[in-house]
C-alpha cells in the first residue's frame, strides 16, 4: 500500500486542457476542500434517501458511510478515489426484513451481506476478477440490477388501509406516492425539469433539488412535523442499534452481494478508463473494503454501502480524481452525522416527497440494468440471453415467493438465482447440443438490416 500523501498538481490552482488530477495528486487545500464538499453534496441526495425509505437512522447511516469511505481509501492504498454511500440494492430486503422481524433483524442481513462480500473480495484479490465475469456476464448482472429496481415499484406507489368511520369506508394512505399525490407530483416534476434545465453539478443533483422543492411544498401544505427537530440537540453521537440474525430473512439479502460486486467492479473500470491507469489489481481490495464497511454499518445500525456513481459524475465533470478530496468528503460527512438536529431534520421528509423521488429512483435502477445490456452489447437474438432476462424479470417484478422451512425467498432472491441458473443451464445445454446459434421465435424478430431489405423487390 502507498502512504497517505499527495503531490501538488501543476500550480495547484488550475487543470490544463486534456489533463487530469491523478489520485495521488491534489490541488491547493482550499480548492481540494471545496471539491471534497462538492462530493458530499453529490452523494447526499441518494445516501440519506435509503435510511429514510427503510426506516433506519439517517445520521447513523451517514456516520458509517464516512467511516466506510476512510476504510476504503486506506484498504485500497489511497489509490482508488471513491465515496461509499447507501446502496439502493438494500432497500427491498431491509424493508421486507423490518416488516417481518424488526429493524435489528434487517441489520443482521446487512452484516451477513458485508461478510459475504468481504470473503468474495479476498478470493478476487488472490485469484483475480476474471471468474466474476464468467459467473455473472452482462446479461445476468443487467437482469439482476433491473429486477431489483422494478421489484420496488409497489413501494413507490405506496400502501393504503381502509377503515369504517361514521358508517362509511375511509381509505388512509400513509406511504409512497398515494400518501400525498400533489406533493409527490411536484417532487417528481421538479426532478424531471432540473435534469434537463441545468448543466453541470446542478443537473447531476436533480434528485436532491427535487426533494428540496418537494419538501418546501410539503411544509407549506402542513405535511411536515418539526417537533422532533426542535427537541433534538445540536451535537451528539448517532443512535446505534445492534443486529440480530434470523435465517428466515437472510435469503432476501444474498442477491445484494451480486449487485455490490457488479457496482464495485464497474467503479474500478470506470476510474481506470478516466484516469488512464490500470486499477484492475485493486478490484479485490475494493470488494473487501466495501464488505468491511457494510459489515460495520450493519453492526451499528446503518445501511449497507457501495461505491457511488454520483461521485464518478463529479470526477468526470471536474477531471479531479484526487483521493484527498474524498478524505475531505468523509470528514465533512462525519461532522454532519454528529448533529442529532441535522439527523432529525432529514427524518422529517414526508411520505409524499419520498413517493415522488422513489418513482424516479426505482425506475432508474431498473433502467440501469438495461444500460448494462446496451453498453455491453448483449445480443437478445440469442435465446439464452433472451430467456435469462425474461424469466428473471418476471420472477422479480411479480415478487415470486418460495418458503423453504424457516427461510423465505422472495422476488429479488429468486429472480437473481433464476438469472444465474437459467443462463448457465441453457448455455451449457446449447453448447452440448450444438444449438447455441439457433434463434427461438421471440428472439428472431428481424433486425434493422433485415427490415430494410424486406421492402426491396427481389433481385433476379
C-alpha positions as CSV (number, residue, x, y, z in Angstrom):
1,X,0.0,0.0,0.0
2,X,1.1,3.5,-0.7
3,X,1.5,6.1,2.1
4,X,-1.2,8.7,2.6
5,X,0.2,11.7,0.7
6,X,-0.3,13.7,-2.5
7,X,1.8,15.7,-5.0
8,X,0.6,19.1,-5.9
9,X,-0.7,19.1,-9.4
10,X,0.8,21.9,-11.5
11,X,0.5,25.2,-9.8
12,X,-2.2,23.8,-7.5
13,X,-4.9,26.2,-9.0
14,X,-5.8,25.0,-12.5
15,X,-6.1,21.8,-14.5
16,X,-4.7,22.1,-18.0
17,X,-6.9,21.2,-21.0
18,X,-6.7,17.5,-21.5
19,X,-5.0,16.9,-18.2
20,X,-6.4,15.2,-15.1
21,X,-5.6,15.5,-11.4
22,X,-4.5,11.9,-10.6
23,X,-5.5,10.0,-7.4
24,X,-2.0,10.7,-5.9
25,X,-2.2,14.4,-6.7
26,X,-4.1,17.3,-5.3
27,X,-4.8,21.0,-6.0
28,X,-4.3,23.6,-3.3
29,X,-6.0,22.7,0.0
30,X,-8.7,25.4,-0.3
31,X,-9.7,24.0,-3.7
32,X,-9.4,20.4,-2.5
33,X,-11.7,21.2,0.4
34,X,-14.2,22.8,-2.0
35,X,-14.1,19.7,-4.3
36,X,-14.5,17.4,-1.2
37,X,-17.6,19.3,-0.1
38,X,-19.0,19.1,-3.6
39,X,-18.6,15.3,-3.3
40,X,-20.7,15.4,-0.1
41,X,-23.5,17.3,-1.9
42,X,-23.3,14.8,-4.8
43,X,-23.7,11.7,-2.7
44,X,-26.1,13.2,-0.1
45,X,-29.4,13.0,-2.1
46,X,-29.1,9.3,-2.6
47,X,-27.3,8.4,0.7
48,X,-29.9,9.8,3.0
49,X,-32.9,8.6,1.0
50,X,-32.1,4.9,1.7
51,X,-32.4,5.2,5.5
52,X,-35.4,7.4,5.2
53,X,-37.2,4.9,3.0
54,X,-36.2,1.9,5.0
55,X,-36.7,3.4,8.5
56,X,-33.0,3.4,9.5
57,X,-31.4,6.4,11.2
58,X,-30.1,8.9,8.6
59,X,-27.4,10.2,11.0
60,X,-26.2,6.6,11.7
61,X,-26.1,5.7,8.0
62,X,-24.2,8.9,7.3
63,X,-21.7,8.2,10.1
64,X,-20.9,4.7,8.7
65,X,-20.7,6.0,5.1
66,X,-18.0,8.4,6.3
67,X,-16.1,5.7,8.3
68,X,-16.5,3.3,5.3
69,X,-15.1,5.8,2.9
70,X,-12.0,6.2,5.1
71,X,-11.6,2.4,5.3
72,X,-12.0,2.1,1.5
73,X,-9.2,4.7,0.9
74,X,-6.9,3.0,3.4
75,X,-7.5,-0.6,2.2
76,X,-7.1,0.4,-1.5
77,X,-3.8,2.1,-0.6
78,X,-5.1,5.6,-1.3
79,X,-5.1,4.8,-5.0
80,X,-8.8,4.4,-5.8
81,X,-11.0,7.5,-5.4
82,X,-14.5,6.6,-4.2
83,X,-17.2,7.6,-1.7
84,X,-19.1,4.8,-0.1
85,X,-22.8,5.8,0.2
86,X,-26.0,3.9,0.8
87,X,-26.8,1.2,-1.7
88,X,-30.3,1.1,-3.2
89,X,-29.9,-2.7,-3.5
90,X,-30.6,-2.9,0.3
91,X,-34.0,-1.1,0.2
92,X,-36.2,-4.1,-0.7
93,X,-34.6,-6.6,1.7
94,X,-34.3,-4.2,4.6
95,X,-37.9,-3.1,4.1
96,X,-39.1,-6.7,4.0
97,X,-36.9,-7.9,6.9
98,X,-38.0,-5.0,9.0
99,X,-41.7,-5.7,8.4
100,X,-41.3,-9.4,9.4
101,X,-38.7,-9.3,12.1
102,X,-37.9,-5.7,13.0
103,X,-35.0,-3.3,12.4
104,X,-32.5,-5.4,14.3
105,X,-33.1,-8.5,12.1
106,X,-32.7,-6.3,9.0
107,X,-29.3,-5.2,10.3
108,X,-28.3,-8.8,10.7
109,X,-29.0,-9.3,7.0
110,X,-26.7,-6.2,6.2
111,X,-23.9,-7.8,8.3
112,X,-24.2,-11.1,6.5
113,X,-24.1,-9.3,3.2
114,X,-21.0,-7.5,4.2
115,X,-19.2,-10.6,5.4
116,X,-20.0,-12.5,2.1
117,X,-18.7,-9.5,0.1
118,X,-15.5,-9.4,2.1
119,X,-15.0,-13.1,1.6
120,X,-15.5,-12.8,-2.2
121,X,-13.2,-9.8,-2.2
122,X,-10.4,-11.9,-0.6
123,X,-10.9,-14.6,-3.3
124,X,-10.8,-12.0,-6.1
125,X,-7.6,-10.5,-4.6
126,X,-5.9,-13.9,-4.7
127,X,-7.4,-15.4,-7.8
128,X,-8.2,-12.3,-9.9
129,X,-11.6,-11.0,-11.1
130,X,-11.9,-12.9,-14.4
131,X,-14.2,-15.6,-12.8
132,X,-16.7,-13.0,-11.8
133,X,-17.3,-12.1,-15.5
134,X,-17.8,-15.8,-16.3
135,X,-20.3,-16.4,-13.5
136,X,-22.0,-13.0,-14.0
137,X,-21.9,-12.0,-17.6
138,X,-23.6,-8.7,-18.6
139,X,-26.9,-10.3,-19.4
140,X,-27.0,-11.7,-15.8
141,X,-25.8,-8.5,-14.0
142,X,-28.1,-6.3,-16.0
143,X,-31.1,-8.6,-15.2
144,X,-30.4,-8.6,-11.5
145,X,-30.0,-4.8,-11.3
146,X,-33.1,-4.3,-13.4
147,X,-35.3,-6.6,-11.3
148,X,-34.2,-5.0,-8.1
149,X,-35.4,-1.6,-9.2
150,X,-38.7,-2.9,-10.8
151,X,-39.5,-5.1,-7.8
152,X,-39.7,-1.9,-5.7
153,X,-42.4,-0.3,-7.9
154,X,-45.2,-1.0,-5.4
155,X,-43.2,0.7,-2.6
156,X,-43.1,3.9,-4.7
157,X,-46.8,3.8,-5.2
158,X,-47.4,3.2,-1.5
159,X,-49.9,1.4,0.7
160,X,-53.3,2.3,1.9
161,X,-55.7,0.8,4.5
162,X,-59.4,1.0,4.8
163,X,-61.5,1.7,8.0
164,X,-65.1,2.4,8.8
165,X,-65.7,5.9,10.0
166,X,-69.3,7.1,10.6
167,X,-70.7,4.2,8.7
168,X,-68.6,5.0,5.6
169,X,-65.4,3.2,4.4
170,X,-62.5,5.7,4.5
171,X,-59.2,5.0,2.8
172,X,-56.0,6.1,4.6
173,X,-52.7,6.2,2.7
174,X,-49.5,6.6,4.8
175,X,-46.7,5.8,2.4
176,X,-45.5,6.4,-1.1
177,X,-47.0,8.5,-3.9
178,X,-50.6,8.0,-2.7
179,X,-49.8,9.5,0.8
180,X,-49.8,13.0,-0.8
181,X,-50.3,12.9,-4.6
182,X,-49.9,16.7,-5.1
183,X,-46.6,16.9,-3.2
184,X,-45.4,13.7,-4.9
185,X,-46.2,15.2,-8.3
186,X,-44.4,18.4,-7.5
187,X,-41.3,16.5,-6.4
188,X,-41.4,14.3,-9.5
189,X,-41.7,17.2,-11.9
190,X,-39.1,19.2,-10.1
191,X,-36.6,16.3,-10.6
192,X,-37.6,15.9,-14.2
193,X,-37.2,19.6,-15.0
194,X,-34.0,20.1,-13.1
195,X,-32.4,17.2,-15.0
196,X,-33.0,18.9,-18.4
197,X,-32.9,22.6,-17.5
198,X,-29.5,22.8,-15.7
199,X,-25.9,21.9,-16.7
200,X,-23.0,20.7,-14.6
201,X,-23.3,19.7,-11.0
202,X,-26.8,21.2,-10.5
203,X,-28.2,18.9,-13.2
204,X,-26.5,15.9,-11.6
205,X,-28.1,16.8,-8.3
206,X,-31.6,16.6,-9.7
207,X,-32.9,14.2,-7.1
208,X,-31.6,16.4,-4.2
209,X,-33.0,19.5,-5.8
210,X,-36.4,17.8,-6.4
211,X,-36.6,16.6,-2.8
212,X,-35.8,20.1,-1.5
213,X,-38.5,21.7,-3.7
214,X,-41.0,19.0,-2.7
215,X,-40.0,19.5,1.0
216,X,-40.8,23.2,0.8
217,X,-44.2,22.5,-0.8
218,X,-44.9,19.8,1.8
219,X,-44.1,22.3,4.6
220,X,-46.4,24.9,3.1
221,X,-49.2,22.3,2.9
222,X,-48.7,21.4,6.6
223,X,-47.3,17.9,5.9
224,X,-44.0,18.4,7.9
225,X,-43.8,17.9,11.6
226,X,-40.8,19.8,13.1
227,X,-41.4,18.7,16.7
228,X,-38.5,16.2,16.7
229,X,-36.2,18.8,15.2
230,X,-36.9,21.3,18.0
231,X,-36.3,18.7,20.7
232,X,-33.0,17.4,19.2
233,X,-29.6,18.6,20.4
234,X,-27.1,20.2,18.1
235,X,-24.2,17.8,18.9
236,X,-24.2,14.1,19.9
237,X,-23.4,10.6,18.7
238,X,-25.8,8.9,16.3
239,X,-28.2,6.2,17.6
240,X,-26.5,2.8,17.4
241,X,-28.5,-0.5,17.2
242,X,-27.1,-4.0,17.4
243,X,-28.1,-6.6,14.9
244,X,-29.8,-10.0,15.4
245,X,-29.8,-12.8,13.0
246,X,-32.8,-14.7,11.6
247,X,-32.4,-17.4,8.9
248,X,-35.9,-16.7,7.7
249,X,-34.8,-13.3,6.1
250,X,-31.2,-14.0,5.1
251,X,-32.3,-15.2,1.7
252,X,-33.5,-11.7,1.0
253,X,-30.0,-10.3,1.2
254,X,-27.9,-12.7,-0.8
255,X,-28.7,-11.2,-4.2
256,X,-27.5,-7.8,-2.9
257,X,-24.0,-9.2,-2.8
258,X,-24.1,-9.8,-6.6
259,X,-25.2,-6.2,-7.2
260,X,-22.4,-4.8,-4.9
261,X,-19.9,-6.9,-6.8
262,X,-21.1,-5.5,-10.1
263,X,-21.1,-1.9,-8.8
264,X,-17.6,-2.2,-7.4
265,X,-16.1,-3.8,-10.4
266,X,-17.8,-1.2,-12.6
267,X,-16.4,1.6,-10.4
268,X,-12.9,0.3,-10.8
269,X,-13.2,0.0,-14.5
270,X,-14.7,3.5,-14.8
271,X,-12.0,5.2,-12.8
272,X,-9.4,3.2,-14.8
273,X,-10.8,4.5,-18.1
274,X,-11.0,8.1,-16.9
275,X,-7.5,8.3,-15.4
276,X,-5.7,6.1,-17.9
277,X,-4.3,3.9,-15.0
278,X,-4.7,0.2,-14.7
279,X,-6.6,-0.2,-11.4
280,X,-7.8,-3.7,-12.0
281,X,-5.4,-5.2,-9.4
282,X,-7.3,-3.2,-6.8
283,X,-10.6,-4.9,-7.5
284,X,-10.2,-7.4,-4.7
285,X,-9.3,-4.7,-2.3
286,X,-12.3,-2.6,-3.3
287,X,-14.6,-5.5,-2.7
288,X,-13.0,-6.3,0.7
289,X,-13.2,-2.6,1.7
290,X,-16.9,-2.3,0.8
291,X,-17.6,-5.6,2.5
292,X,-16.0,-4.4,5.8
293,X,-17.7,-1.0,5.5
294,X,-21.1,-2.7,5.0
295,X,-20.5,-5.1,7.9
296,X,-19.6,-2.3,10.3
297,X,-22.7,-0.4,9.1
298,X,-24.9,-3.4,9.9
299,X,-23.3,-3.9,13.3
300,X,-24.1,-0.3,14.3
301,X,-27.4,0.5,12.7
302,X,-26.6,1.9,9.3
303,X,-27.5,0.8,5.8
304,X,-25.0,-1.1,3.6
305,X,-22.7,0.8,1.4
306,X,-21.4,0.8,-2.2
307,X,-19.2,2.9,-4.5
308,X,-21.2,5.9,-5.8
309,X,-21.8,6.7,-9.4
310,X,-22.8,10.3,-8.4
311,X,-19.3,11.0,-7.4
312,X,-17.9,9.5,-10.6
313,X,-20.0,12.2,-12.3
314,X,-18.3,14.9,-10.2
315,X,-14.9,13.5,-11.1
316,X,-15.8,13.3,-14.8
317,X,-17.0,16.9,-14.7
318,X,-14.0,18.3,-12.8
319,X,-11.3,15.9,-14.1
320,X,-10.1,15.8,-10.5
321,X,-9.6,12.2,-9.2
322,X,-7.6,13.2,-6.1
323,X,-8.2,10.9,-3.2
324,X,-7.5,13.9,-1.0
325,X,-10.9,15.3,-1.9
326,X,-12.6,12.1,-0.6
327,X,-10.8,12.4,2.7
328,X,-12.4,15.8,3.0
329,X,-15.8,14.4,2.0
330,X,-15.5,11.7,4.6
331,X,-14.6,14.2,7.3
332,X,-17.5,16.5,6.3
333,X,-20.0,13.7,6.4
334,X,-18.7,12.6,9.8
335,X,-19.2,16.1,11.2
336,X,-22.8,16.2,9.8
337,X,-23.6,12.8,11.3
338,X,-22.7,14.1,14.8
339,X,-25.5,16.6,14.8
340,X,-28.8,14.9,16.1
341,X,-30.7,18.1,15.0
342,X,-29.5,17.6,11.4
343,X,-30.5,13.9,11.5
344,X,-33.9,14.8,12.9
345,X,-34.4,17.4,10.1
346,X,-33.7,14.8,7.5
347,X,-36.1,12.4,9.2
348,X,-38.9,14.9,8.7
349,X,-39.1,14.4,5.0
350,X,-42.7,13.4,4.4
351,X,-44.1,10.4,2.6
352,X,-45.3,12.4,-0.4
353,X,-41.9,13.7,-1.2
354,X,-40.4,10.2,-0.9
355,X,-43.1,8.9,-3.2
356,X,-42.2,11.3,-5.9
357,X,-38.5,10.8,-5.6
358,X,-38.7,7.0,-5.4
359,X,-40.8,6.9,-8.6
360,X,-37.8,8.2,-10.4
361,X,-35.1,6.4,-8.3
362,X,-36.6,2.9,-8.6
363,X,-37.2,3.3,-12.3
364,X,-33.7,4.5,-12.7
365,X,-32.3,1.4,-11.0
366,X,-34.4,-0.7,-13.4
367,X,-33.1,1.2,-16.4
368,X,-29.5,0.9,-15.2
369,X,-29.9,-2.8,-15.7
370,X,-30.9,-2.1,-19.3
371,X,-27.9,0.2,-19.6
372,X,-25.6,-2.6,-18.7
373,X,-27.1,-4.6,-21.5
374,X,-26.7,-1.8,-24.0
375,X,-23.2,-0.8,-23.0
376,X,-22.0,-4.5,-23.3
377,X,-24.0,-5.0,-26.5
378,X,-25.9,-8.0,-25.1
379,X,-27.4,-9.9,-28.1
380,X,-31.0,-10.7,-27.4
381,X,-31.4,-12.5,-30.7
382,X,-29.6,-15.2,-28.7
383,X,-32.3,-17.2,-27.0
384,X,-30.1,-17.9,-24.0
385,X,-29.8,-14.2,-23.3
386,X,-33.4,-13.5,-24.0
387,X,-34.8,-16.3,-21.8
388,X,-32.4,-15.4,-19.0
389,X,-33.6,-11.8,-18.8
390,X,-37.3,-12.7,-19.4
391,X,-37.6,-15.2,-16.6
392,X,-35.5,-13.2,-14.1
393,X,-37.5,-10.0,-14.7
394,X,-40.9,-11.6,-14.3
395,X,-39.9,-13.5,-11.2
396,X,-38.5,-10.3,-9.7
397,X,-41.3,-7.9,-10.7
398,X,-44.1,-10.3,-9.7
399,X,-42.3,-11.0,-6.4
400,X,-42.4,-14.8,-6.6
401,X,-42.1,-16.3,-3.2
402,X,-40.7,-19.7,-2.0
403,X,-40.7,-20.8,1.6
404,X,-38.2,-23.5,2.5
405,X,-38.5,-24.4,6.2
406,X,-37.8,-21.2,8.2
407,X,-36.3,-19.3,5.2
408,X,-38.4,-17.3,2.8
409,X,-37.0,-16.4,-0.6
410,X,-38.8,-13.6,-2.4
411,X,-38.7,-12.0,-5.9
412,X,-35.3,-10.4,-5.8
413,X,-33.5,-13.5,-4.4
414,X,-35.4,-15.9,-6.7
415,X,-35.0,-13.6,-9.7
416,X,-31.3,-13.3,-9.1
417,X,-31.0,-17.1,-8.8
418,X,-33.0,-17.5,-11.9
419,X,-30.8,-15.2,-13.9
420,X,-27.6,-17.1,-13.0
421,X,-29.2,-20.5,-13.1
422,X,-31.1,-20.2,-16.4
423,X,-28.1,-18.6,-18.2
424,X,-25.6,-21.2,-17.2
425,X,-28.0,-24.2,-17.7
426,X,-29.1,-23.0,-21.1
427,X,-25.6,-22.1,-22.2
428,X,-24.2,-25.5,-21.2
429,X,-27.0,-27.4,-22.9
430,X,-26.9,-25.3,-26.0
431,X,-23.1,-25.9,-26.3
432,X,-23.6,-29.7,-25.7
433,X,-26.4,-29.9,-28.3
434,X,-24.9,-27.5,-30.8
435,X,-28.0,-25.3,-30.8
436,X,-26.3,-22.1,-29.5
437,X,-26.7,-20.4,-32.8
438,X,-30.4,-21.2,-33.4
439,X,-32.8,-18.4,-32.6
440,X,-36.1,-19.1,-30.8
441,X,-39.1,-17.5,-32.4
442,X,-39.5,-14.5,-30.0
443,X,-35.8,-13.7,-30.4
444,X,-35.8,-14.0,-34.2
445,X,-37.6,-10.7,-34.8
446,X,-35.9,-9.1,-37.8
447,X,-33.2,-6.5,-37.0
448,X,-32.8,-3.2,-38.8
449,X,-30.8,-4.6,-41.8
450,X,-33.4,-7.3,-42.4
451,X,-36.3,-4.9,-42.2
452,X,-34.6,-2.6,-44.7
453,X,-34.2,-5.5,-47.1
454,X,-37.8,-6.6,-46.7
455,X,-39.1,-3.7,-48.6
456,X,-37.0,-4.2,-51.7
457,X,-38.0,-6.1,-54.8
458,X,-36.3,-9.4,-55.1
459,X,-33.3,-9.5,-57.4
460,X,-33.4,-11.6,-60.5
